[in-house]
Amino acid sequence: MQNLTLTWQTAGGTAVALLGAAYAAKRVDRPGLAVVCREAGTLLALFTLWQLVGHVSVMSTDHALDRADWIHRTELAWGLPDEAALQRSAREHSWLISAANYYYAVMHFGVMLVLLAWVFVRRRARYAWLRNTVVLTTAACLLVQFLPVAPPRMLPGNGFVDVAAEYGQSVYGGAVGGMVADQLSAMPSVHVAWCVIVAVAVVVIARGPWRWLVVLHPVLTVYVVVVTANHFWADGLVAVALLLVVYLVQHAASGWRRASPEAVPAPARGRAGTRG
């Protein structure tokens, strides 16, 4: 499968160009264009940082495989289902593995981009909340990912198989020192964090009973990242925990803004001050 992912150099250069275009558009009084360029540039800058973390991590690959092996053994000791057994069951159906590889490669970015575009165009008032959630959660994941952890597919001794490579559907590029740069950022799973963000955003923002179908996206994503041996259960659990922290921080911050005197219109403050 062709790797369509931008390199960090290309993404970073495009982000700078878009942010520059946003500044220029603002100067010539084109606020709509400025907002679009600014938001696109911000997201590309975040993507650039994500790509860079993989390159930084690969410079210190010591114990990345040991950490992955420890996670697997700890999960089994705690009674969690064995991901390797689930993968073996899925490998009995070649069409299922092929579909899982495509879902992993395409839906992670595809669904998020569609969601961001839809909210930006149709639900602009909620866009800042969604964008901040994506940025803060991804940034939190990146901080953890500076500690390199190998994905399960790099542990053949534990029963895992790199099915994407086996089926010729790997999305990863050339190797650096025998390791692909962005393959040692398995903990936590940004795939899982983003799919939960998508589900929560659609349920909160959209209307009508059909919006609940979006819950299938995180369910499928978790299944896919496990049977393709890209992540352990723990990778997803840590990602969701970080997302919950981000939601709590955003909720607290919105409360602080409401409680701030600057958030109260001047006439209202004046009226409040005359009571007593």
C-alpha positions as protocol buffer text, in pm:
chain_id: "A"
residue {
  index: 1
  type: MET
  ca { x: 0 y: 0 z: 0 }
}
residue {
  index: 2
  type: GLN
  ca { x: 139 y: 338 z: -93 }
}
residue {
  index: 3
  type: ASN
  ca { x: 228 y: 560 z: 200 }
}
residue {
  index: 4
  type: LEU
  ca { x: 38 y: 884 z: 146 }
}
residue {
  index: 5
  type: THR
  ca { x: 151 y: 1038 z: 473 }
}
residue {
  index: 6
  type: LEU
  ca { x: 331 y: 1371 z: 446 }
}
residue {
  index: 7
  type: THR
  ca { x: 687 y: 1388 z: 572 }
}
residue {
  index: 8
  type: TRP
  ca { x: 748 y: 1623 z: 862 }
}
residue {
  index: 9
  type: GLN
  ca { x: 949 y: 1851 z: 633 }
}
residue {
  index: 10
  type: THR
  ca { x: 664 y: 1881 z: 381 }
}
residue {
  index: 11
  type: ALA
  ca { x: 400 y: 1921 z: 650 }
}
residue {
  index: 12
  type: GLY
  ca { x: 607 y: 2177 z: 838 }
}
residue {
  index: 13
  type: GLY
  ca { x: 676 y: 2383 z: 527 }
}
residue {
  index: 14
  type: THR
  ca { x: 310 y: 2377 z: 430 }
}
residue {
  index: 15
  type: ALA
  ca { x: 209 y: 2478 z: 784 }
}
residue {
  index: 16
  type: VAL
  ca { x: 443 y: 2778 z: 775 }
}
residue {
  index: 17
  type: ALA
  ca { x: 309 y: 2879 z: 433 }
}
residue {
  index: 18
  type: LEU
  ca { x: -52 y: 2853 z: 550 }
}
residue {
  index: 19
  type: LEU
  ca { x: 11 y: 3051 z: 868 }
}
residue {
  index: 20
  type: GLY
  ca { x: 189 y: 3315 z: 661 }
}
residue {
  index: 21
  type: ALA
  ca { x: -107 y: 3323 z: 424 }
}
residue {
  index: 22
  type: ALA
  ca { x: -340 y: 3364 z: 721 }
}
residue {
  index: 23
  type: TYR
  ca { x: -142 y: 3667 z: 839 }
}
residue {
  index: 24
  type: ALA
  ca { x: -142 y: 3816 z: 491 }
}
residue {
  index: 25
  type: ALA
  ca { x: -516 y: 3757 z: 446 }
}
residue {
  index: 26
  type: LYS
  ca { x: -585 y: 3927 z: 777 }
}
residue {
  index: 27
  type: ARG
  ca { x: -381 y: 4228 z: 673 }
}
residue {
  index: 28
  type: VAL
  ca { x: -581 y: 4269 z: 351 }
}
residue {
  index: 29
  type: ASP
  ca { x: -909 y: 4231 z: 539 }
}
residue {
  index: 30
  type: ARG
  ca { x: -1000 y: 3879 z: 425 }
}
residue {
  index: 31
  type: PRO
  ca { x: -1107 y: 3733 z: 761 }
}
residue {
  index: 32
  type: GLY
  ca { x: -1271 y: 3421 z: 616 }
}
residue {
  index: 33
  type: LEU
  ca { x: -961 y: 3317 z: 425 }
}
residue {
  index: 34
  type: ALA
  ca { x: -743 y: 3406 z: 723 }
}
residue {
  index: 35
  type: VAL
  ca { x: -939 y: 3173 z: 951 }
}
residue {
  index: 36
  type: VAL
  ca { x: -925 y: 2882 z: 706 }
}
residue {
  index: 37
  type: CYS
  ca { x: -551 y: 2919 z: 651 }
}
residue {
  index: 38
  type: ARG
  ca { x: -486 y: 2961 z: 1022 }
}
residue {
  index: 39
  type: GLU
  ca { x: -678 y: 2649 z: 1122 }
}
residue {
  index: 40
  type: ALA
  ca { x: -526 y: 2436 z: 844 }
}
residue {
  index: 41
  type: GLY
  ca { x: -179 y: 2561 z: 932 }
}
residue {
  index: 42
  type: THR
  ca { x: -231 y: 2489 z: 1301 }
}
residue {
  index: 43
  type: LEU
  ca { x: -338 y: 2130 z: 1234 }
}
residue {
  index: 44
  type: LEU
  ca { x: -49 y: 2073 z: 995 }
}
residue {
  index: 45
  type: ALA
  ca { x: 192 y: 2213 z: 1253 }
}
residue {
  index: 46
  type: LEU
  ca { x: 55 y: 1962 z: 1505 }
}
residue {
  index: 47
  type: PHE
  ca { x: 99 y: 1684 z: 1249 }
}
residue {
  index: 48
  type: THR
  ca { x: 458 y: 1799 z: 1192 }
}
residue {
  index: 49
  type: LEU
  ca { x: 528 y: 1773 z: 1563 }
}
residue {
  index: 50
  type: TRP
  ca { x: 376 y: 1425 z: 1569 }
}
residue {
  index: 51
  type: GLN
  ca { x: 603 y: 1313 z: 1286 }
}
residue {
  index: 52
  type: LEU
  ca { x: 906 y: 1465 z: 1455 }
}
residue {
  index: 53
  type: VAL
  ca { x: 842 y: 1273 z: 1777 }
}
residue {
  index: 54
  type: GLY
  ca { x: 880 y: 950 z: 1584 }
}
residue {
  index: 55
  type: HIS
  ca { x: 1214 y: 1064 z: 1446 }
}
residue {
  index: 56
  type: VAL
  ca { x: 1334 y: 1174 z: 1788 }
}
residue {
  index: 57
  type: SER
  ca { x: 1224 y: 847 z: 1945 }
}
residue {
  index: 58
  type: VAL
  ca { x: 1407 y: 638 z: 1689 }
}
residue {
  index: 59
  type: MET
  ca { x: 1733 y: 799 z: 1799 }
}
residue {
  index: 60
  type: SER
  ca { x: 1703 y: 610 z: 2129 }
}
residue {
  index: 61
  type: THR
  ca { x: 1556 y: 269 z: 2053 }
}
residue {
  index: 62
  type: ASP
  ca { x: 1707 y: 104 z: 2360 }
}
residue {
  index: 63
  type: HIS
  ca { x: 1452 y: -104 z: 2550 }
}
residue {
  index: 64
  type: ALA
  ca { x: 1162 y: -18 z: 2316 }
}
residue {
  index: 65
  type: LEU
  ca { x: 1106 y: -389 z: 2254 }
}
residue {
  index: 66
  type: ASP
  ca { x: 1154 y: -468 z: 2623 }
}
residue {
  index: 67
  type: ARG
  ca { x: 886 y: -217 z: 2717 }
}
residue {
  index: 68
  type: ALA
  ca { x: 645 y: -369 z: 2464 }
}
residue {
  index: 69
  type: ASP
  ca { x: 715 y: -718 z: 2597 }
}
residue {
  index: 70
  type: TRP
  ca { x: 657 y: -595 z: 2953 }
}
residue {
  index: 71
  type: ILE
  ca { x: 322 y: -440 z: 2854 }
}
residue {
  index: 72
  type: HIS
  ca { x: 209 y: -767 z: 2695 }
}
residue {
  index: 73
  type: ARG
  ca { x: 312 y: -977 z: 2995 }
}
residue {
  index: 74
  type: THR
  ca { x: 150 y: -733 z: 3237 }
}
residue {
  index: 75
  type: GLU
  ca { x: -178 y: -736 z: 3047 }
}
residue {
  index: 76
  type: LEU
  ca { x: -188 y: -1116 z: 3054 }
}
residue {
  index: 77
  type: ALA
  ca { x: -108 y: -1114 z: 3426 }
}
residue {
  index: 78
  type: TRP
  ca { x: -402 y: -878 z: 3481 }
}
residue {
  index: 79
  type: GLY
  ca { x: -636 y: -1108 z: 3291 }
}
residue {
  index: 80
  type: LEU
  ca { x: -684 y: -898 z: 2977 }
}
residue {
  index: 81
  type: PRO
  ca { x: -756 y: -1093 z: 2656 }
}
residue {
  index: 82
  type: ASP
  ca { x: -443 y: -1188 z: 2462 }
}
residue {
  index: 83
  type: GLU
  ca { x: -412 y: -966 z: 2154 }
}
residue {
  index: 84
  type: ALA
  ca { x: -206 y: -1234 z: 1981 }
}
residue {
  index: 85
  type: ALA
  ca { x: -490 y: -1485 z: 2018 }
}
residue {
  index: 86
  type: LEU
  ca { x: -738 y: -1234 z: 1875 }
}
residue {
  index: 87
  type: GLN
  ca { x: -507 y: -1173 z: 1581 }
}
residue {
  index: 88
  type: ARG
  ca { x: -468 y: -1548 z: 1515 }
}
residue {
  index: 89
  type: SER
  ca { x: -845 y: -1579 z: 1501 }
}
residue {
  index: 90
  type: ALA
  ca { x: -875 y: -1289 z: 1256 }
}
residue {
  index: 91
  type: ARG
  ca { x: -596 y: -1424 z: 1033 }
}
residue {
  index: 92
  type: GLU
  ca { x: -818 y: -1718 z: 942 }
}
residue {
  index: 93
  type: HIS
  ca { x: -1006 y: -1472 z: 719 }
}
residue {
  index: 94
  type: SER
  ca { x: -778 y: -1295 z: 470 }
}
residue {
  index: 95
  type: TRP
  ca { x: -1049 y: -1046 z: 368 }
}
residue {
  index: 96
  type: LEU
  ca { x: -1084 y: -936 z: 730 }
}
residue {
  index: 97
  type: ILE
  ca { x: -713 y: -869 z: 772 }
}
residue {
  index: 98
  type: SER
  ca { x: -698 y: -684 z: 440 }
}
residue {
  index: 99
  type: ALA
  ca { x: -996 y: -467 z: 540 }
}
residue {
  index: 100
  type: ALA
  ca { x: -841 y: -402 z: 881 }
}
residue {
  index: 101
  type: ASN
  ca { x: -515 y: -286 z: 722 }
}
residue {
  index: 102
  type: TYR
  ca { x: -707 y: -42 z: 499 }
}
residue {
  index: 103
  type: TYR
  ca { x: -914 y: 85 z: 789 }
}
residue {
  index: 104
  type: TYR
  ca { x: -599 y: 150 z: 991 }
}
residue {
  index: 105
  type: ALA
  ca { x: -434 y: 334 z: 701 }
}
residue {
  index: 106
  type: VAL
  ca { x: -726 y: 545 z: 580 }
}
residue {
  index: 107
  type: MET
  ca { x: -988 y: 606 z: 848 }
}
residue {
  index: 108
  type: HIS
  ca { x: -763 y: 755 z: 1117 }
}
residue {
  index: 109
  type: PHE
  ca { x: -697 y: 1078 z: 928 }
}
residue {
  index: 110
  type: GLY
  ca { x: -991 y: 1055 z: 689 }
}
residue {
  index: 111
  type: VAL
  ca { x: -1267 y: 1055 z: 949 }
}
residue {
  index: 112
  type: MET
  ca { x: -1103 y: 1326 z: 1159 }
}
residue {
  index: 113
  type: LEU
  ca { x: -1056 y: 1556 z: 859 }
}
residue {
  index: 114
  type: VAL
  ca { x: -1420 y: 1509 z: 756 }
}
residue {
  index: 115
  type: LEU
  ca { x: -1534 y: 1586 z: 1110 }
}
residue {
  index: 116
  type: LEU
  ca { x: -1321 y: 1899 z: 1138 }
}
residue {
  index: 117
  type: ALA
  ca { x: -1444 y: 2026 z: 800 }
}
residue {
  index: 118
  type: TRP
  ca { x: -1809 y: 1956 z: 888 }
}
residue {
  index: 119
  type: VAL
  ca { x: -1792 y: 2130 z: 1224 }
}
residue {
  index: 120
  type: PHE
  ca { x: -1599 y: 2425 z: 1079 }
}
residue {
  index: 121
  type: VAL
  ca { x: -1855 y: 2477 z: 803 }
}
residue {
  index: 122
  type: ARG
  ca { x: -2182 y: 2380 z: 972 }
}
residue {
  index: 123
  type: ARG
  ca { x: -2124 y: 2414 z: 1348 }
}
residue {
  index: 124
  type: ARG
  ca { x: -1866 y: 2692 z: 1373 }
}
residue {
  index: 125
  type: ALA
  ca { x: -1952 y: 2775 z: 1734 }
}
residue {
  index: 126
  type: ARG
  ca { x: -1832 y: 2430 z: 1844 }
}
residue {
  index: 127
  type: TYR
  ca { x: -1520 y: 2422 z: 1628 }
}
residue {
  index: 128
  type: ALA
  ca { x: -1283 y: 2579 z: 1882 }
}
residue {
  index: 129
  type: TRP
  ca { x: -1383 y: 2320 z: 2143 }
}
residue {
  index: 130
  type: LEU
  ca { x: -1321 y: 2034 z: 1897 }
}
residue {
  index: 131
  type: ARG
  ca { x: -993 y: 2176 z: 1767 }
}
residue {
  index: 132
  type: ASN
  ca { x: -863 y: 2236 z: 2119 }
}
residue {
  index: 133
  type: THR
  ca { x: -956 y: 1881 z: 2215 }
}
residue {
  index: 134
  type: VAL
  ca { x: -763 y: 1739 z: 1920 }
}
residue {
  index: 135
  type: VAL
  ca { x: -459 y: 1960 z: 1982 }
}
residue {
  index: 136
  type: LEU
  ca { x: -439 y: 1907 z: 2358 }
}
residue {
  index: 137
  type: THR
  ca { x: -500 y: 1532 z: 2342 }
}
residue {
  index: 138
  type: THR
  ca { x: -249 y: 1478 z: 2064 }
}
residue {
  index: 139
  type: ALA
  ca { x: 7 y: 1693 z: 2245 }
}
residue {
  index: 140
  type: ALA
  ca { x: -42 y: 1490 z: 2563 }
}
residue {
  index: 141
  type: CYS
  ca { x: 6 y: 1168 z: 2368 }
}
residue {
  index: 142
  type: LEU
  ca { x: 320 y: 1308 z: 2208 }
}
residue {
  index: 143
  type: LEU
  ca { x: 475 y: 1381 z: 2546 }
}
residue {
  index: 144
  type: VAL
  ca { x: 436 y: 1015 z: 2642 }
}
residue {
  index: 145
  type: GLN
  ca { x: 558 y: 897 z: 2302 }
}
residue {
  index: 146
  type: PHE
  ca { x: 900 y: 1052 z: 2358 }
}
residue {
  index: 147
  type: LEU
  ca { x: 962 y: 730 z: 2552 }
}
residue {
  index: 148
  type: PRO
  ca { x: 988 y: 476 z: 2266 }
}
residue {
  index: 149
  type: VAL
  ca { x: 766 y: 169 z: 2289 }
}
residue {
  index: 150
  type: ALA
  ca { x: 750 y: -86 z: 2008 }
}
residue {
  index: 151
  type: PRO
  ca { x: 416 y: -202 z: 1870 }
}
residue {
  index: 152
  type: PRO
  ca { x: 308 y: -565 z: 1916 }
}
residue {
  index: 153
  type: ARG
  ca { x: 390 y: -654 z: 1554 }
}
residue {
  index: 154
  type: MET
  ca { x: 759 y: -621 z: 1642 }
}
residue {
  index: 155
  type: LEU
  ca { x: 727 y: -908 z: 1891 }
}
residue {
  index: 156
  type: PRO
  ca { x: 707 y: -1226 z: 1678 }
}
residue {
  index: 157
  type: GLY
  ca { x: 827 y: -1423 z: 1978 }
}
residue {
  index: 158
  type: ASN
  ca { x: 505 y: -1331 z: 2158 }
}
residue {
  index: 159
  type: GLY
  ca { x: 293 y: -1466 z: 1873 }
}
residue {
  index: 160
  type: PHE
  ca { x: 232 y: -1142 z: 1683 }
}
residue {
  index: 161
  type: VAL
  ca { x: 253 y: -1102 z: 1304 }
}
residue {
  index: 162
  type: ASP
  ca { x: 304 y: -783 z: 1105 }
}
residue {
  index: 163
  type: VAL
  ca { x: 2 y: -845 z: 884 }
}
residue {
  index: 164
  type: ALA
  ca { x: 36 y: -513 z: 700 }
}
residue {
  index: 165
  type: ALA
  ca { x: 382 y: -614 z: 577 }
}
residue {
  index: 166
  type: GLU
  ca { x: 260 y: -969 z: 513 }
}
residue {
  index: 167
  type: TYR
  ca { x: -22 y: -840 z: 290 }
}
residue {
  index: 168
  type: GLY
  ca { x: 187 y: -569 z: 126 }
}
residue {
  index: 169
  type: GLN
  ca { x: -30 y: -299 z: 286 }
}
residue {
  index: 170
  type: SER
  ca { x: 217 y: -133 z: 523 }
}
residue {
  index: 171
  type: VAL
  ca { x: 188 y: 246 z: 543 }
}
residue {
  index: 172
  type: TYR
  ca { x: 533 y: 292 z: 688 }
}
residue {
  index: 173
  type: GLY
  ca { x: 823 y: 426 z: 488 }
}
residue {
  index: 174
  type: GLY
  ca { x: 1194 y: 366 z: 478 }
}
residue {
  index: 175
  type: ALA
  ca { x: 1386 y: 247 z: 779 }
}
residue {
  index: 176
  type: VAL
  ca { x: 1648 y: 438 z: 976 }
}
residue {
  index: 177
  type: GLY
  ca { x: 1909 y: 212 z: 1132 }
}
residue {
  index: 178
  type: GLY
  ca { x: 1687 y: -89 z: 1072 }
}
residue {
  index: 179
  type: MET
  ca { x: 1382 y: 70 z: 1231 }
}
residue {
  index: 180
  type: VAL
  ca { x: 1108 y: 279 z: 1070 }
}
residue {
  index: 181
  type: ALA
  ca { x: 1110 y: 621 z: 1233 }
}
residue {
  index: 182
  type: ASP
  ca { x: 748 y: 646 z: 1339 }
}
residue {
  index: 183
  type: GLN
  ca { x: 699 y: 287 z: 1454 }
}
residue {
  index: 184
  type: LEU
  ca { x: 823 y: 328 z: 1811 }
}
residue {
  index: 185
  type: SER
  ca { x: 544 y: 561 z: 1925 }
}
residue {
  index: 186
  type: ALA
  ca { x: 290 y: 290 z: 2004 }
}
residue {
  index: 187
  type: MET
  ca { x: 213 y: 410 z: 2359 }
}
residue {
  index: 188
  type: PRO
  ca { x: -38 y: 570 z: 2382 }
}
residue {
  index: 189
  type: SER
  ca { x: -253 y: 511 z: 2073 }
}
residue {
  index: 190
  type: VAL
  ca { x: -341 y: 834 z: 1893 }
}
residue {
  index: 191
  type: HIS
  ca { x: -565 y: 620 z: 1669 }
}
residue {
  index: 192
  type: VAL
  ca { x: -781 y: 532 z: 1970 }
}
residue {
  index: 193
  type: ALA
  ca { x: -775 y: 885 z: 2113 }
}
residue {
  index: 194
  type: TRP
  ca { x: -890 y: 1038 z: 1785 }
}
residue {
  index: 195
  type: CYS
  ca { x: -1167 y: 787 z: 1719 }
}
residue {
  index: 196
  type: VAL
  ca { x: -1313 y: 855 z: 2065 }
}
residue {
  index: 197
  type: ILE
  ca { x: -1289 y: 1231 z: 2002 }
}
residue {
  index: 198
  type: VAL
  ca { x: -1482 y: 1180 z: 1678 }
}
residue {
  index: 199
  type: ALA
  ca { x: -1754 y: 977 z: 1847 }
}
residue {
  index: 200
  type: VAL
  ca { x: -1798 y: 1219 z: 2136 }
}
residue {
  index: 201
  type: ALA
  ca { x: -1802 y: 1523 z: 1905 }
}
residue {
  index: 202
  type: VAL
  ca { x: -2065 y: 1379 z: 1671 }
}
residue {
  index: 203
  type: VAL
  ca { x: -2289 y: 1267 z: 1957 }
}
residue {
  index: 204
  type: VAL
  ca { x: -2263 y: 1608 z: 2129 }
}
residue {
  index: 205
  type: ILE
  ca { x: -2285 y: 1831 z: 1822 }
}
residue {
  index: 206
  type: ALA
  ca { x: -2509 y: 1644 z: 1577 }
}
residue {
  index: 207
  type: ARG
  ca { x: -2884 y: 1595 z: 1610 }
}
residue {
  index: 208
  type: GLY
  ca { x: -3108 y: 1295 z: 1552 }
}
residue {
  index: 209
  type: PRO
  ca { x: -3080 y: 926 z: 1644 }
}
residue {
  index: 210
  type: TRP
  ca { x: -2851 y: 841 z: 1352 }
}
residue {
  index: 211
  type: ARG
  ca { x: -2562 y: 1019 z: 1522 }
}
residue {
  index: 212
  type: TRP
  ca { x: -2521 y: 722 z: 1758 }
}
residue {
  index: 213
  type: LEU
  ca { x: -2396 y: 511 z: 1468 }
}
residue {
  index: 214
  type: VAL
  ca { x: -2065 y: 695 z: 1505 }
}
residue {
  index: 215
  type: VAL
  ca { x: -1998 y: 479 z: 1812 }
}
residue {
  index: 216
  type: LEU
  ca { x: -1912 y: 203 z: 1565 }
}
residue {
  index: 217
  type: HIS
  ca { x: -1602 y: 398 z: 1465 }
}
residue {
  index: 218
  type: PRO
  ca { x: -1417 y: 361 z: 1799 }
}
residue {
  index: 219
  type: VAL
  ca { x: -1534 y: 0 z: 1830 }
}
residue {
  index: 220
  type: LEU
  ca { x: -1397 y: -84 z: 1486 }
}
residue {
  index: 221
  type: THR
  ca { x: -1079 y: 117 z: 1542 }
}
residue {
  index: 222
  type: VAL
  ca { x: -995 y: -63 z: 1865 }
}
residue {
  index: 223
  type: TYR
  ca { x: -1053 y: -398 z: 1696 }
}
residue {
  index: 224
  type: VAL
  ca { x: -844 y: -295 z: 1396 }
}
residue {
  index: 225
  type: VAL
  ca { x: -542 y: -167 z: 1590 }
}
residue {
  index: 226
  type: VAL
  ca { x: -536 y: -489 z: 1790 }
}
residue {
  index: 227
  type: VAL
  ca { x: -577 y: -746 z: 1510 }
}
residue {
  index: 228
  type: THR
  ca { x: -321 y: -563 z: 1297 }
}
residue {
  index: 229
  type: ALA
  ca { x: -84 y: -574 z: 1598 }
}
residue {
  index: 230
  type: ASN
  ca { x: -28 y: -200 z: 1590 }
}
residue {
  index: 231
  type: HIS
  ca { x: -133 y: -146 z: 1952 }
}
residue {
  index: 232
  type: PHE
  ca { x: -192 y: -321 z: 2281 }
}
residue {
  index: 233
  type: TRP
  ca { x: -508 y: -274 z: 2487 }
}
residue {
  index: 234
  type: ALA
  ca { x: -298 y: -62 z: 2724 }
}
residue {
  index: 235
  type: ASP
  ca { x: -208 y: 182 z: 2446 }
}
residue {
  index: 236
  type: GLY
  ca { x: -575 y: 259 z: 2396 }
}
residue {
  index: 237
  type: LEU
  ca { x: -657 y: 275 z: 2767 }
}
residue {
  index: 238
  type: VAL
  ca { x: -383 y: 528 z: 2832 }
}
residue {
  index: 239
  type: ALA
  ca { x: -498 y: 736 z: 2533 }
}
residue {
  index: 240
  type: VAL
  ca { x: -856 y: 745 z: 2660 }
}
residue {
  index: 241
  type: ALA
  ca { x: -734 y: 839 z: 3010 }
}
residue {
  index: 242
  type: LEU
  ca { x: -541 y: 1133 z: 2863 }
}
residue {
  index: 243
  type: LEU
  ca { x: -849 y: 1238 z: 2665 }
}
residue {
  index: 244
  type: LEU
  ca { x: -1060 y: 1236 z: 2981 }
}
residue {
  index: 245
  type: VAL
  ca { x: -805 y: 1461 z: 3150 }
}
residue {
  index: 246
  type: VAL
  ca { x: -825 y: 1699 z: 2852 }
}
residue {
  index: 247
  type: TYR
  ca { x: -1206 y: 1708 z: 2877 }
}
residue {
  index: 248
  type: LEU
  ca { x: -1183 y: 1785 z: 3250 }
}
residue {
  index: 249
  type: VAL
  ca { x: -929 y: 2062 z: 3190 }
}
residue {
  index: 250
  type: GLN
  ca { x: -1148 y: 2216 z: 2919 }
}
residue {
  index: 251
  type: HIS
  ca { x: -1454 y: 2196 z: 3143 }
}
residue {
  index: 252
  type: ALA
  ca { x: -1266 y: 2361 z: 3429 }
}
residue {
  index: 253
  type: ALA
  ca { x: -1128 y: 2629 z: 3197 }
}
residue {
  index: 254
  type: SER
  ca { x: -1476 y: 2711 z: 3066 }
}
residue {
  index: 255
  type: GLY
  ca { x: -1593 y: 2742 z: 3425 }
}
residue {
  index: 256
  type: TRP
  ca { x: -1308 y: 2978 z: 3503 }
}
residue {
  index: 257
  type: ARG
  ca { x: -1399 y: 3191 z: 3203 }
}
residue {
  index: 258
  type: ARG
  ca { x: -1762 y: 3211 z: 3312 }
}
residue {
  index: 259
  type: ALA
  ca { x: -1655 y: 3305 z: 3663 }
}
residue {
  index: 260
  type: SER
  ca { x: -1408 y: 3568 z: 3541 }
}
residue {
  index: 261
  type: PRO
  ca { x: -1524 y: 3932 z: 3582 }
}
residue {
  index: 262
  type: GLU
  ca { x: -1406 y: 3999 z: 3230 }
}
residue {
  index: 263
  type: ALA
  ca { x: -1662 y: 3745 z: 3105 }
}
residue {
  index: 264
  type: VAL
  ca { x: -1951 y: 3949 z: 3251 }
}
residue {
  index: 265
  type: PRO
  ca { x: -2075 y: 4243 z: 3038 }
}
residue {
  index: 266
  type: ALA
  ca { x: -2010 y: 4585 z: 3191 }
}
residue {
  index: 267
  type: PRO
  ca { x: -2381 y: 4675 z: 3236 }
}
residue {
  index: 268
  type: ALA
  ca { x: -2437 y: 4348 z: 3420 }
}
residue {
  index: 269
  type: ARG
  ca { x: -2143 y: 4420 z: 3651 }
}
residue {
  index: 270
  type: GLY
  ca { x: -2282 y: 4765 z: 3715 }
}
residue {
  index: 271
  type: ARG
  ca { x: -2626 y: 4631 z: 3805 }
}
residue {
  index: 272
  type: ALA
  ca { x: -2472 y: 4367 z: 4028 }
}
residue {
  index: 273
  type: GLY
  ca { x: -2273 y: 4635 z: 4207 }
}
residue {
  index: 274
  type: THR
  ca { x: -2588 y: 4842 z: 4291 }
}
residue {
  index: 275
  type: ARG
  ca { x: -2759 y: 4561 z: 4470 }
}
residue {
  index: 276
  type: GLY
  ca { x: -2721 y: 4522 z: 4835 }
}
